[in-house]
Amino acid sequence: MQFYRSAVGKKWVMAITGIMLMGFVFGHMVGNLKMYQGAHALNVYGESLRELLYPLLPRTLTLWIIRVGLILAFVFHIHAAASLTLMNRRANAGGYESKRSWQAANTASRSMRFTGIVILAYLIWHLADFTWGWVNPDFVRGDVYRNVQASLTNAIPAAIYVLATLALGVHLFHGAWSLFQSLGLNNPKYNSWRRGFAMGFAGLITIGNLSFPLAVVSGAASDDVCYEEGDRIVTCETVFAEAIEDGRLSIEQYDELGDGERLRIIKAYEANEELRFEEGTS
């Protein structure tokens, strides 16, 4: 606690929690790339997160341990940043801050507080959209692909997602650059490597995350098994999940089904017709 009260301690905490959050952002983006493999792949990935280390540990326990760790990382990251801001203001209360110090700071550095607030606000929106379903027009718990399609086909959520992604990119660039300095690893001969890493990491996350709303809007991420019925987005997941669960269909049989067969099964399901699953056909 004594160390954390110091400016150096707070910078260390910001750097370490920043590394944790960067790892989460990278893993989250890579996992979401499953969207390009279709509804089945993305939803299986989402379910696999709930079953981490199962049956060694109860289902979803590992996921909740990770969530608690991320929440603590967010809390300490925000608290350290706010505390450093207050310390800097108190230190400059005597009017000794020069114009040169302000001009020397780059755009990313000056906007860190602003982008941090934007990211925090979007995190709450993101949970309300994809986890809790409060603002998602066609939310189905557990159907990740459907929820992404339902949200990002709407112009307002898509625009919010794009703006938040750009803010995250700026924040990541400066954060990835400055964490080495916070940890005392700021030898000038490594500056070019630091800048390259910061630009590369921020650029990778930004491009990857921006591709999701663009793919949904353009139709590049549409799945052959999924279709729209009026204003309602319908996927095969609820249909086939029930069939696999009660033993009428195996995963191997599901993979062998053609697109036309899957679509007929979905339509029959929607019409409440009785289904019979045989070897790869209905």
C-alpha positions in Angstrom: 0.0 0.0 0.0 2.9 2.3 0.8 4.3 1.7 -2.7 0.9 2.1 -4.4 0.5 5.5 -2.7 3.6 6.8 -4.6 3.5 8.0 -8.2 5.9 5.2 -9.2 3.7 2.6 -7.6 0.6 3.9 -9.4 2.4 3.8 -12.8 3.5 0.2 -12.1 -0.1 -0.7 -11.4 -1.3 1.0 -14.5 1.3 -0.8 -16.6 0.6 -4.3 -15.1 -3.1 -4.0 -15.3 -2.7 -2.5 -18.8 -0.9 -5.6 -19.9 -3.7 -7.8 -18.5 -6.3 -5.7 -20.3 -4.3 -5.7 -23.5 -4.2 -9.5 -23.3 -8.0 -9.6 -22.9 -8.6 -7.2 -25.8 -6.4 -9.3 -28.1 -8.0 -12.6 -27.0 -11.5 -11.2 -27.3 -10.8 -9.9 -30.9 -9.2 -13.2 -32.0 -12.1 -15.2 -30.6 -14.6 -13.0 -32.4 -13.0 -13.8 -35.7 -14.9 -17.1 -35.4 -17.8 -15.0 -36.8 -16.3 -15.4 -40.3 -16.8 -19.2 -39.9 -20.5 -18.8 -39.3 -23.0 -19.1 -36.6 -22.1 -22.6 -35.5 -18.4 -21.8 -35.0 -19.0 -18.6 -33.1 -21.6 -20.1 -30.8 -19.5 -23.1 -30.1 -16.6 -20.8 -29.2 -18.9 -18.9 -26.9 -20.0 -22.1 -25.2 -16.4 -23.3 -24.8 -15.7 -20.2 -22.7 -18.4 -21.3 -20.2 -16.9 -24.8 -20.1 -13.2 -23.9 -19.4 -11.6 -26.5 -17.2 -15.0 -28.4 -17.0 -15.5 -31.0 -15.5 -12.4 -30.4 -13.3 -14.2 -27.3 -12.1 -18.0 -26.5 -12.2 -19.3 -25.1 -15.4 -18.7 -21.3 -15.8 -16.5 -21.1 -12.6 -13.3 -20.5 -14.6 -15.0 -17.9 -16.7 -16.2 -16.1 -13.6 -12.7 -16.2 -12.1 -11.4 -14.6 -15.3 -14.2 -12.0 -15.1 -13.4 -11.1 -11.5 -9.8 -10.7 -12.4 -10.6 -8.4 -15.3 -13.0 -6.4 -13.1 -10.2 -5.9 -10.5 -7.8 -4.9 -13.3 -10.2 -2.3 -14.6 -10.8 -0.9 -11.1 -7.1 -0.6 -10.3 -6.3 0.8 -13.7 -8.9 3.5 -13.5 -8.1 4.3 -9.8 -4.4 4.6 -10.6 -5.1 6.8 -13.6 -7.4 9.1 -11.6 -5.0 9.3 -8.7 -2.1 10.2 -11.0 -4.2 13.0 -12.6 -5.0 14.5 -9.1 -1.3 14.2 -8.1 -0.2 16.0 -11.3 -2.8 18.8 -10.7 -1.6 19.3 -7.1 2.0 19.4 -8.3 1.2 22.0 -10.9 -1.0 24.1 -8.6 1.8 26.6 -8.2 1.6 27.6 -11.9 5.0 26.1 -12.9 3.7 24.1 -15.8 5.2 25.4 -19.0 3.6 25.6 -22.5 6.5 23.5 -23.7 5.5 20.5 -21.5 2.0 20.6 -23.0 3.3 21.0 -26.6 5.7 18.1 -26.1 2.8 15.7 -25.3 1.4 14.0 -28.4 -2.2 13.8 -29.3 -2.6 10.3 -28.0 -1.1 11.3 -24.6 -3.4 14.3 -24.2 -6.5 12.3 -25.1 -5.9 9.4 -22.8 -8.4 10.6 -20.2 -11.0 11.2 -22.9 -10.5 7.9 -24.6 -10.5 6.1 -21.2 -13.9 7.6 -20.4 -15.3 6.6 -23.8 -14.0 3.0 -23.4 -15.5 2.7 -19.9 -18.9 4.0 -21.2 -18.8 1.7 -24.1 -17.9 -1.3 -21.9 -21.2 -0.7 -20.0 -23.1 -0.5 -23.3 -21.3 -3.6 -24.7 -22.4 -5.6 -21.7 -26.0 -4.3 -22.0 -25.9 -5.2 -25.7 -24.3 -8.6 -25.9 -24.3 -10.0 -22.3 -27.5 -8.7 -20.7 -29.5 -8.0 -23.8 -31.0 -4.8 -22.4 -30.4 -2.8 -25.6 -30.3 -5.6 -28.2 -33.5 -5.6 -30.3 -33.5 -9.4 -30.8 -31.4 -10.9 -27.9 -31.2 -14.6 -27.4 -29.1 -15.8 -24.4 -26.3 -18.0 -25.6 -26.7 -17.3 -29.3 -23.7 -15.1 -29.9 -23.9 -14.9 -33.6 -27.6 -14.0 -33.7 -27.0 -11.2 -31.1 -24.1 -9.8 -33.1 -26.1 -9.7 -36.2 -29.2 -8.2 -34.5 -27.1 -5.4 -32.9 -24.7 -4.5 -35.7 -27.3 -4.4 -38.5 -28.7 -1.4 -36.6 -27.0 1.8 -37.6 -26.8 3.4 -34.1 -25.1 0.4 -32.3 -22.8 -0.1 -35.3 -21.8 3.6 -35.2 -21.2 3.4 -31.4 -19.1 0.3 -31.9 -16.9 2.0 -34.6 -16.4 5.2 -32.5 -15.5 3.1 -29.4 -13.1 1.0 -31.5 -11.3 4.1 -32.7 -11.0 5.5 -29.2 -9.7 2.1 -28.0 -7.0 2.2 -30.8 -5.8 5.6 -29.7 -5.8 4.5 -26.1 -3.9 1.3 -26.8 -1.3 3.1 -28.9 -0.2 5.4 -26.1 -0.7 2.7 -23.4 1.5 0.2 -25.3 4.1 2.9 -25.7 4.1 4.2 -22.2 3.9 1.0 -20.2 7.6 0.3 -20.9 8.5 3.7 -19.5 6.3 3.0 -16.5 8.2 -0.2 -15.8 11.6 1.5 -16.2 12.3 -0.1 -19.6 12.7 3.1 -21.6 16.2 2.9 -23.0 16.3 5.4 -26.0 17.9 2.8 -28.3 14.7 0.7 -28.0 12.3 3.6 -28.8 11.9 2.6 -32.4 10.9 -1.0 -31.3 8.5 0.4 -28.7 6.9 2.6 -31.3 6.6 -0.2 -33.8 5.1 -2.5 -31.2 2.6 0.2 -30.0 1.5 1.0 -33.6 1.3 -2.6 -34.6 -0.7 -3.8 -31.6 -3.1 -0.8 -31.7 -3.5 -1.2 -35.5 -4.2 -4.9 -35.3 -6.9 -4.5 -32.7 -8.4 -1.6 -34.4 -8.6 -3.2 -37.9 -9.8 -6.5 -36.4 -12.6 -4.9 -34.4 -13.6 -2.6 -37.2 -14.0 -5.5 -39.5 -16.9 -6.9 -37.5 -19.5 -4.1 -38.0 -18.3 -3.6 -41.6 -18.7 -7.3 -42.3 -22.2 -7.4 -40.8 -23.4 -4.3 -42.6 -21.9 -5.4 -46.0 -23.2 -9.0 -45.6 -19.7 -10.5 -45.8 -20.3 -12.2 -42.4 -23.8 -13.6 -43.2 -24.1 -17.3 -42.8 -25.8 -19.6 -45.3 -27.6 -21.3 -42.5 -29.0 -18.0 -41.1 -31.7 -15.9 -42.7 -34.0 -13.0 -41.8 -37.7 -13.4 -41.4 -39.2 -9.9 -41.4 -37.4 -7.8 -38.8 -36.4 -10.9 -36.9 -33.0 -12.6 -37.4 -33.3 -16.4 -37.3 -30.4 -18.8 -37.0 -30.1 -22.5 -36.9 -28.6 -22.6 -33.5 -31.7 -23.0 -31.4 -33.1 -25.7 -33.7 -30.0 -27.8 -33.9 -28.9 -27.3 -30.3 -32.2 -28.9 -29.2 -31.8 -31.7 -31.7 -28.2 -32.5 -30.6 -29.1 -32.2 -27.0 -31.9 -34.8 -27.1 -29.9 -37.2 -29.3 -31.8 -36.8 -32.6 -28.8 -35.4 -34.3 -25.0 -35.8 -33.8 -22.5 -33.1 -34.5 -21.1 -35.2 -37.4 -24.6 -35.4 -38.9 -25.0 -31.7 -38.5 -21.7 -31.0 -40.4 -22.9 -33.3 -43.2 -26.2 -31.4 -43.8 -26.4 -29.3 -46.8 -27.5 -25.6 -46.7 -30.8 -26.4 -48.3 -31.5 -29.2 -45.8 -30.7 -27.0 -42.9 -32.9 -24.3 -44.2 -35.8 -26.7 -44.6 -35.3 -27.9 -41.1 -35.4 -24.4 -39.8 -38.6 -23.5 -41.7 -40.2 -26.7 -40.5 -39.2 -25.8 -36.9 -40.6 -22.3 -37.2 -43.8 -23.8 -38.5 -43.9 -26.2 -35.5 -43.8 -29.2 -37.8 -42.5 -32.5 -36.3 -38.9 -33.2 -37.4 -37.2 -36.5 -38.0 -33.5 -36.6 -38.2 -31.8 -39.5 -40.0 -28.3 -39.9 -41.4 -27.5 -36.3 -42.5 -31.0 -35.6 -43.7 -34.5 -34.7 -42.4 
